Amino acid sequence: MTDPEPRYPGPAGPPHHERAARPTAAGESDPDALKLHQGRVHITVRHRGIDLAAVGHLALHIPQVLLSVLIVLALSFVLAKLITVPAWAWFGLWAVGGALTLWRPAEDLLARLVFGLHHPTPGELARLRPLWQEVAARAGVDASAYTLWVEESPDIDATRAGGHIVSVTRHAVERLPDGQLAAVLAHELGHHVGGHSWAALITHWYSLPSKLAWRLLLRGVLLVHRRSRIAGEAIVLTLVAVVLLATIHTNGMVLLLVTGPFLISAFARNAELRADRYASGLGLTPQLAALFSGALAYRPSDSPADGQSGVTALLARLLASHPSSRTRLHALHRRPGRRS
């Protein structure tokens, strides 16, 4: 599920194996329980695709990717002058690197070094494997097509990493009952089926040079401003003039670089709701509802803008990659049981 943004921790409580079974009325589904599949499992021929959220995410990163191409080309020519390696080799190395992020051995390396994931311990695997196989069976997906990983985090949501990695947090493994843990796994599968995971990883790679350049530019401006306020303001005014000229000559396309982060965040929130609906379509609506209700009980107001006001609060909401638990709960009840 996503990303470096703050996520919503679940309610504190005893480990799953210390919880007493909750009594339920006749015919009512227990959100803590999970009925395991019996009999044959039908595997669909096509269990990966790309939905509107993934397409929008890819499209909105085009300006950043194009800017990254220009930056890497410039650096390649500089390196070619310094080191006796042709510029096309440097550029090709970066271009091929993005494709390699979807290669399983490279994914495993990224999972460990970049996302801080680790393989489940024998005890964690014993808990996760039957639940994952159940979720995969309901979805008609080959369970072995994905690898289970665990993130050391006190939250419920885990990081999306690659096209074959399903990760959950240690908190989820230790604290959530079977039904809710299966709902988390189904949500992660929904991201993979919708193409959200690979789209997020590959756009992160190809837009990384432009993001780093932007951060370096901001740091440079701040450094100059601290030493000379007049020089800092002059640089800012120059940058504004350049943006205005570029906007005029590109018929407004440059504005995508400004509005892009807000639109990307909106599509990221939509991807979370789509993954919720996918898990709901696998018969896990009560489990998801219990998960979000528990998060609300733990933190009644879990908006990304908590403790903020005015423009800061508005920006926090617009740039949040996850909708609040209340929003997810309402969306779940508006469209119960439908897949995206």
N, C-alpha and C positions, 0 to 999 in steps of 0.2 A: 504494500500500500504505500505509501510513499515516502519519503523524501526528507530533506533536512528540516522541514517545518515542524513546529511543535505538534505533538499528537495527543490523543486523549487517553489518559490512564484509566484503567478499570478500577472498580471498587476494591479496597483492601479487604481481605478476609482470609479464612483458613484455606489451606491447600485443598484441591479438589477431593483428595482421598479422605479428608476429615469432615466433609460435608455430609449431613444427613439427607436422605432422599426427601424431596418435597412432595407432600400429598397433592394430588390433582383430582379435579372432578371428573366424573365419567365422560369419556370422549375428549377430554382436554389434553393437549400435547404438553408434556413436561419439557420446558426449555433447557433443563439440565441434562436430559437424557437424549439418547440417540439410538434409534432402531437400526441395527445393522442389516445390510442387504444379504439376502439368501438366494442361492441359485446362480444361474449363469449371468455373466456380465457382458453386455453388448457394447463393443467399442466402435464408435462412429469413425468413418473414414476421415472426415474433416473436423478436427476439434480445436483448430486455431484459426483465427481470422483477424479482422481489423474493423473496428466500429467507428462511429462518428467522432468520439472523443479522441481516439488515436489519430485519426486523419487530421483533425483540427490541431492536435498537438504538433504533428509533423509540419503542417502547413505554416503554422505561426512561427516556427523556428527557421523558416527559409531565410529571412533577412539576416538573422544571426549567423546562420551557416555560411551565407555568401560573404559576409564580413570576415568570418573566420578563414575562408578560402583566400581572400586578399591578404590577410595578415600572415598566414602560413606561407603563401607564395613569396611575400616580401622577405620573411625570415629565411626561406629556402635559398634565395639569391644571395643574402648576406652570408649564410653559412657556406655556400658554394665558393665564395670569395676567400673565406677564412680557412676552409678545409677542402682538400682536393676530392670532393664528392659532388657530382652534378646536382643542380637544384631540383631536377625532376625526381631524383632519388629521395631527397628529404621530404618533398611534398608527397610522393607516393607512399612513404612510410607512414605519414599521418593519415592519408586517405585509407590505406589498407587497415590501419589500426582500428578504425571504427567498425569495419566488418568483423574483425577478430574478436571484438567484444561480445559477439553472439556465438562464438565458438566455445564449446563446453569447457575445455581446459582453461581458456582465458577467463570464462565466467567464474570458474572456481577460484582463480587467482584474484580476480576483482572482489569476489565475495569475501575473501579473507582479508586482503590488504586494504581495500577501499571502503567496503561496507561493514567491516568488523563482524562478519558472521562466522559461525563454526558448525561443524557437523554435530548432529545430536549425540548426546551420550547414550549408552545402551538403555538406560532407564527412560530417557526422553524419547528415544526411537520406539521403544516398546509401547509408549503411550500414543505417539503420533501416527505410527504406521497403520494400525487398523482404522483410525479415523480418516486418514488420508485415502486409504483404499476404498472406504465407504463413499467419500465425497467423489472420488474419481469414478466409481461404479455408477453413481446416480447421474453423473454428467456424461457417461459414455466415453471417458477419457482413459487412455493407458496410463496407469499410475507411475509406471517406470519411466515415462517420458520426462518426468520432473524429479528433482533432487530436493530433499528436505534439509533445511538449514535452520539454525537457531540464532537469534540476536540477543545479546546481553542488554536487556532494556527493561525498565519497570513499566513500560507501556504495553498496550495490547497490540497495536498495529506494528507491522515490521516494514523493513525497507524493500522496495521493489528493486530487484537486481537481476537483470538478464532475462533471457527467454526460457530458461529451464530451471530456475530456482524458485522454490516456494519456501518462504521464510516466515517464522513466527517468533515472537519474543519469549524469553524464558519465563517472564511473568505470566503470559498466556498459558504456557505449558504447565506451570506449577499451580496456578490459581483458578483457571477456568474449568468448569465442568465439561464433560464430554461433548454435550450438545453445542455449547457456545464455542468451544475450541474447534469443532468441526465447521461451524459457521465462519470462523476466521479463516480456516483453510479454504473453504468454498469461495470466500471473498477474494482471496489471493488468486485462486484459479480463475475467477472471473476477470481479473486484470490480464491474465495470460491469454485467455480465450478472446478477449476484446482487443488484444494487441497493445495494451497500455504499457506493459513491462518493457518489451523490446523497443518500442517507440521512445520511451523515456530515456533508456540507456543510450541509444544511438544518437539521439538529438543532444544529449548531454555531452557526448564525445565531440561531435562536430561543431557544437557552439561554444565549447570550452575556450578556444583561443580568443574569441570576441569578448567573452565574459571576463577573462583574465585581463585583457587589454583595457576594458572599461574600469575594472577595479584599480589597475595601475594608474590610469588617467585621473581617477578621483583622488587617489592618494597623492599624486603629484600636485594636483590643484590645491589640496588641503595643505600640503607642505609649503608651497609657494605662498599661500594666503597667510600662513602663520608667520612667515618671515617678512612679507610685505603685503599689506591688505590691498593696496592699490594694484599691485601686479596680479594678485589672485582674482580681483574683480575684473581686471582687463582680460584675463584668460577666459573667465566665465562668459563675458560678453562676446568674445571672439568665437567661442564654441556655439553660443546661441545664434550668432550671425551665420556660422557655417551650416548649422542645422536648418535655419530658415532658407538659405540659398539652396541647400540640397533638397529641401521639401518642394521648393518651386520648380526645380529642374527635374524632379522625379515624380511630379504630379501627386505629391503627398505620400509616396511609398515609404519615405524615411520615417514618417510618423508611426509606422508599425514598430520601429525600434523603441518608441516611447510607450505606446499602448500595448505592445507585445506582452510584457510581464503580467498585466491585468487580464488579458484574454487567455494567456496560458494558464493562469491560476483558475480562471473560470472553467476551462476545459478539464483541469485536474480535478476540480470538485465534482464536475459531471462524471468523470471516470470513476470516482469513488461511489457515487450513487448508482451507476451502471453495474459496478461490481457487487454492490449490495443487492440489486435486483436479480443478478445472476444467481447469487447464493440463495435468495428467496425462491427462485424458480426451481431449486433443487430440494424444496420442501423444508427449508431451514428458517422460515419466517419467524416462528416463535423464539428460536434461539437468537436470531439477530435482534429482535425486539428486546429480549432480556439483556443482551449485551449493551445496547444503547441506553436502556433504562438504568442499568447498573452504573454506567458512566455518568448519567445525569444525577443519580443519587450521590455519587462520589463528589461530583462537581456540578451543582445545580445550574450554573451559568458557565458553559464551556466554550463560549464564543472566543475566537482568536483575539477579539478586541477587549477582553476582560481587563479591567484596571486602566483603560485608556479612554480618551474622550475626544470629541471634535474630529478634526481632519485626521489625526493619528489613528483613531478608532476606525474611521471609514477606510483608510488605506490598509489597515490590518485585515479587515474583512475582505476587501477586494483582492488582496495578495495572498490570502490563506489558501493552501493547497487542499485542505480537508474541510468539508462542511461540518457544522456543529452536530453533536449527537442528537439534539432536538430536531434539527432539519432532517437528518438521516432517518430518524424514527417516524416523522410525519410522511416523508417520501415513501417509506416502506409500507405504511398503512394506506397510502393513496393508491399504490399500484401493487397490491400483494400478489406474490406468486408469479410475476412476469419476468422473463429474462430480457436483457437488453439486446 
